[in-house]
């Protein structure tokens, strides 16, 4: 089992990042909390499609569970289709998020809890002329 935790840094003491598609790193651990590896999210600065490409990145890396603060509607569908479990509501450090997961304090979801483009800083709205 590979658990991917959205993070601002590369280790277990790093702060979590609430964004899925635009978080800088994913810290991967096994079910016992052993650090397996850290993946840099190459889609974090993509102008479009960060959620979808990040979801595919998780699938390609054999992730079975994602721990995030929020996840958007375009990212959640490929993850669910691949059978990846999604838990939201993380905060604190990566270690604390893992502890919350192990204590069943996170919410498993099949629904997006972030609006499209919410992590891009643009708010997702159209530009007015």
Helices and strands as residue ranges (DSSP letters): E 3-7, E 25-29, E 35-40, H 50-60, E 65-68, H 73-81, E 85-88, H 94-102, E 107-108, G 118-120
